[in-house]
Amino acid sequence: MVFVPRKMAYLRGMSEKMKPVFNKRIFWDVNFEKLDYDLRANFVIERVFERGDVDDIRQCRRYYGDEKVAQALLNAKYLPLHTIHFASAIIDKPLNEFRCYILRQLNPGLFPY
């Protein structure tokens, strides 16, 4: 029998990431209980920045880390314009580095008469 001191077992448990607790309204169109945060990381990050509040965004950044969040937001295919500006301020990157901003510029909407 292998004896593991309590302190070592406690520290081993601390190294595992705690799952963030997001509001269910953010993921209204998917099965919230079956959502895998690690497998669908880009989807979760985009959705939290699009529809989450400040606490949700903090938990997202704490769970995934700033580098993963920045990569997911920079490579997102679509984000609303206000979310792009907000993400630009959060990750300190210019707007022209966001893929969704470039796609928005390439596909302008209808001319308002």
C-alpha positions in Angstrom: 0.0 0.0 0.0 1.3 3.4 -1.0 0.9 6.2 1.6 0.3 9.7 0.3 0.5 12.5 2.8 -2.6 14.7 3.0 -0.6 17.7 2.0 0.6 16.1 -1.2 -3.0 14.9 -2.1 -4.3 18.4 -1.4 -1.6 20.0 -3.7 -2.3 17.4 -6.4 -5.9 18.5 -6.3 -5.0 22.1 -6.5 -3.1 21.6 -9.7 -6.3 20.6 -11.6 -8.2 23.5 -13.0 -11.5 24.4 -11.4 -14.3 24.5 -14.0 -15.7 28.0 -14.4 -19.4 28.5 -13.5 -21.0 30.4 -16.3 -24.6 31.7 -16.4 -26.8 29.3 -18.4 -28.2 32.3 -20.4 -24.9 32.5 -22.3 -25.4 29.1 -23.8 -29.1 29.2 -24.4 -29.0 27.3 -27.6 -26.8 24.3 -26.6 -27.2 21.6 -24.0 -25.4 23.3 -21.1 -24.8 20.1 -19.1 -23.1 18.3 -21.9 -20.9 21.3 -23.0 -17.2 20.3 -22.8 -15.2 23.4 -21.9 -11.9 22.0 -23.1 -13.0 20.4 -26.4 -15.1 23.5 -27.4 -12.8 26.1 -26.0 -13.0 28.6 -28.9 -16.8 28.4 -28.9 -17.0 29.0 -25.1 -14.6 31.9 -25.2 -16.4 33.6 -28.1 -19.8 33.1 -26.5 -18.7 34.3 -23.1 -17.2 37.5 -24.5 -20.2 38.1 -26.7 -23.0 37.5 -24.1 -21.3 37.2 -20.7 -20.9 39.8 -18.0 -17.7 40.9 -16.2 -17.7 38.0 -13.8 -18.1 35.4 -16.6 -15.2 37.0 -18.6 -13.0 37.0 -15.5 -13.7 33.3 -15.0 -13.1 32.6 -18.7 -9.7 34.3 -18.6 -8.7 32.6 -15.3 -9.6 29.1 -16.7 -8.2 29.4 -20.2 -5.4 31.9 -19.7 -4.8 35.2 -21.5 -2.9 33.6 -24.4 -5.6 31.1 -25.3 -8.3 33.7 -25.0 -6.4 36.1 -27.2 -5.9 33.5 -29.9 -9.5 32.5 -29.8 -10.7 36.1 -30.1 -8.2 37.0 -32.8 -9.2 34.0 -35.0 -13.0 34.2 -34.5 -14.9 34.3 -37.7 -17.7 36.6 -36.3 -18.0 38.8 -33.3 -20.4 41.8 -32.9 -18.6 45.1 -33.4 -19.0 46.2 -29.7 -17.4 42.8 -28.7 -14.5 43.4 -31.1 -13.8 46.8 -29.5 -14.1 45.3 -26.0 -11.8 42.4 -26.8 -9.3 44.8 -28.4 -9.2 46.7 -25.1 -8.9 43.6 -23.0 -6.1 41.8 -24.9 -4.4 45.1 -26.0 -4.4 44.3 -29.7 -5.3 46.7 -32.6 -8.6 46.1 -34.4 -6.9 45.2 -37.7 -5.4 42.0 -36.1 -8.9 40.5 -35.6 -10.0 38.2 -38.3 -13.7 39.1 -37.8 -12.9 42.8 -38.2 -11.1 42.2 -41.5 -14.0 40.0 -42.8 -16.4 42.8 -41.7 -14.4 45.3 -43.7 -14.3 43.1 -46.8 -18.0 42.5 -46.8 -19.7 45.8 -46.2 -23.5 45.9 -45.6 -26.0 47.5 -47.9 -25.7 51.2 -48.5 -28.2 53.1 -46.4 -30.3 55.4 -48.6 
